[in-house]
Amino acid sequence: MHAQPLYKQIHAKYQLGPANHMTHIDNVAAIVQAGELRAYNLMRGTSYRNLANDDVQAGRAAKSISVTGRPLHDYVPLYFGSRTPMVAVNQRENESLVFIRFSLDMLAMGDVVISDGKAAPIGHIRSVW
């Protein structure tokens, strides 16, 4: 008998569905051209439509992930819900928001960090897959 795919195991155990990344529609062509989402640190100095709150980003800039030693801004934020604080803050952009969905099978890729809440309070980081 074959084991269930990872996403099904996670859904059964934690009731989590696909992970989402929110971006502005103006960024989609560049994401497709690059073939990947890029972390905040990799986007510095490039032109893109930033939806992030500058105050929040300033607070995150000094944070590092204790289990990896890497800066928080080296990771692309994904969310398990669609009604996040970022969605509420960006309601004025509602018609231009795009959600890119990812199967939880991505956890099998490695170097993935999971948080049980906001990533900024680093104490919430649970594990690295």
Secondary structure, DSSP 4 states (H G I P E B T S, - for coil): -PPPPHHHHHHHHH----EEEEEEGGGHHHHHHHTS---HHHHTTS-----S-HHHHHHHHT-B-TTT--BGGGS---BS-SS-HHHHHTGGGGGGEEEEEE-GGGGGGS--EEESS-SSSGGGEEEE-
